[in-house]
């Protein structure tokens, strides 16, 4: 499908949303053309997307976005380049999307990536030139944000994509460290211990180049079969070579 709805920047997905009297999966993106939340229903049988329209925000330069689910509440959490985050509770009791602001908070400089661990109730947010922060995903919990990992010798600015690999015996946060074309792994539970970092090199036999200048990424611990039996990491590649071509995405087995 190609849905010409404007410049989508970040996108996230949650399952089992009540859209009127039917249940759909929900994808929400930040629309930089309209400074809005762009909302899509995903048909749970066919996978087909339906554009549900957009919801205005007061942001001047909407940028990153992630979703969270706490109990029966679905949230979209966009951010602005000025450091503002707004948490919206999403609902559609009569089949029309509604968004209620339930929390607003800030970091000191430009953010983008964020990801929520729904089961643990944690929200991780990336401040590009400073740190990854963690705070409660519950908008009513006043616990202040604290740093998970700061820019330095392990993470090199910009901090970009954040994603969670949630296995049976571990919870990892994966961070794209754009400044040195690497990916950093830390525990997604306190004290957020550093586990290591890696780069994605070329597969010359398959004529696939490595990954660099990564913005967004996503990871899953689910068994997707074949090489991806222990999960899959997908990263955006800002410089696509072999041959020179527009940016694309690289798929990496978690076992690698």
N, C-alpha and C positions, 0 to 999 in steps of 0.2 A: 504494500500500500504506500502511496505517496499522498500526504495530507498537507497542502500548502497553506499553513496557518501562521507563518511568520518565523522569526529567528528563535528556535527553541535552544535553550542553553543547557540546563540540567533537567533530568527527568528521573522520576522514581515511581515505584509500583507497590501497591498493596492489594491483597486479595479479599474477596468476600464482602464487598460494599453493597449496602441496600440502596438501590436506585429506584425509588418508588416501591413497587411491589415485586421487583425482580432483583436478583443478585448478580453483580458484575464484579470484575476486577477493575481497578482504577489506576490509570497512569496520569500523573500531573507533571507538567513542565513549566519552566520559567520562560515567558514570552518577552524577549527583549524589545520587540517592536512596539508592544503595547503596555509594558511594565505590568504584566498581568499573570495570573495563573491560568494556563491552558490545560483543560481537563478532557480526558478521553476515557470512555468505557471500553473494556476489553471483554468481548464475548467469551465466556468460560468454556464453550465447546469448540468454536471455530478459531478463536484467537483474533478475530477481526476487530479492528478499532473503530469506534464511532466518536466523532468530535462532539463533545458536550458544550463547547463554547469556552469563553474565558471569563475570569472574574477579576475586576480591577483591584489594584493595590495602590497605596499612597506612595510607593517607592518611585524614586526619580531615575535610578539605574538598576533595575532588578537584574540579578546575576545568578547566583547558585540557588539550589533548591533540594530538599529531601523530604521524605514522608516519614510518619511514625504512626503506630497504632498502639493505643493503651486501652486495654479492655475492649469496649465496643466503640471507642472514639477513634476516628481517623483524622490525622493532621497533615497539613501541608506547611512546610517551613521554608519560605524563600528568604533570601538575603539581598541586600543592596550593597553596591560598591562602597558606600559610606560606612559600612560596618553594622548596619541595622539588620536584625532578624525579626520577622513577625511570624508567630505561630497561629495558624488558622485551623479551627475545627470544621471539618467538611461534613455536610449532610445533604440528603435529597429526599425528604419525606414525601413529597408529591411528584418526584421524578425530575425536579429541577434543582441544579446544584446551588448550594448555599455555602458561604464561608464566613465564619464568625471569628474575629480576632480574639484570642484568649491570652496571648502573652507577647511582649516585645522586649528584646534585650539587644545589647551591642557588644562588639569587639572594637578595639581601638583603630584598626586599619582594615584594608580590603579583605573580605572573606570570599570563599566560593564553595568548596566542597563541604558536605555534611552527610552524616549517616546516623540512623537510629537503630539501636539494639532494643527491639520491642520487648523481648522476654526479660531482659535485665533492666529495662527502664532508663537506658542511658542514651544521650544525644551527644555525638562527637561533631565538632565544627572546626573547620580549618581557617585560620587567619594566615593569608598567603605568606607574608614576610615575617611571621612571628612564631606561631605555635599551633598545635592541635589542642583544643580545649574539650573538656567533658562537663556536662551538666545534666540534671534530670530531664527526661523526656516529658514527664508530667508537668504541665504548665502551672499547676498549683503548688509545686514543690519549690520553696524559695532558696534551696541550697545553691550557693554561687558556683560559677564555673571555675575549674582549676586546670592547670596545664597537664597534658598527657605526655607530649614531647615538644621541645622547642627547636627552632631553627638553629643549626650549628653544624657540627661535623658529621652527624648522622642524617639529618634531614636538611636539604639545601633548598632555599627559596627558589621558586615558589612552591608552597604546599598546594597541591591541587586535589585530585580525586581521593576520596575516602570510601572504603568498602569493608565489609565484615565477612570473614570466613568462619562460620559457626559450626564446628564439628562436634562430635559426641563427647570428646574429652578436652576440648579447647575452644577458646574464642579469640580470634586474631583480628586486629585492625590492620588493613593494608593501606599504605599512603603513597601517592605518587610524589616523589621528590624531584620536581621538574628541573631544578637547577643543575643537577648532575646526572639526569636521565636514569634515575634508579627508582627502586620501590622498597619501602621500609615496612617491616612487620613488627608490631608490638602486641603484647597481650591486650585484649579488650576488656580485661578485668583488673582492678587495682592489685598491685601498684603500677600497672601498665608497663611491665618489663619489656625492654628492647630485645627482640629476637634475631634481628639481622636485616640485611638488605641484599638486593640482587639487581642485576640488569637483565634485559631480554635481548639476546643476541640473534644473529642471522641464522636461518636454516638454508644454507646454500644449496643443498640437494633439491629443495623444493622451490628455490628462487624466491624466498621470503626474507625481507630485510628485518633487522631488529627494530626495536621501538625506542623512540626518543621524543623529547618535548611533550610528554604525556600530560594531558589535562584530566579528563575523566577516566575512571576505571570501574569495573564491577567484578565481583567474585562470588562464587557459590560453592558450598560444601556438598551439594547434592550429587548423587550418582547419576551422571548424564550418559553413561555407557562408554564403551570403548576406552580410548585414551583418557577420557574425562570421568573415569569411575570414582575418583576421589575429589572431583570438583574441577572447576574451570575458572581461570582468570582471563578477563577481557580488558585490554587497555587501548585507549586511543593513541595512535601514532602520528605525531605532528609532522614528521618528515618521512614520507614514503618513497623508498627507492627500490631498485630491482623490478621494473624500471622506475624512473622518476614519474611520480603520479600524485594525484591529490591524496590528502590524508585519509587514513583508513583505520581499521581496528585489527589488533593481533590477538589470537586465541592461544592460550598457554595452559597445558594440563597442570593442575595443582601438584601432581606428583613430581613435576620437573623442578 
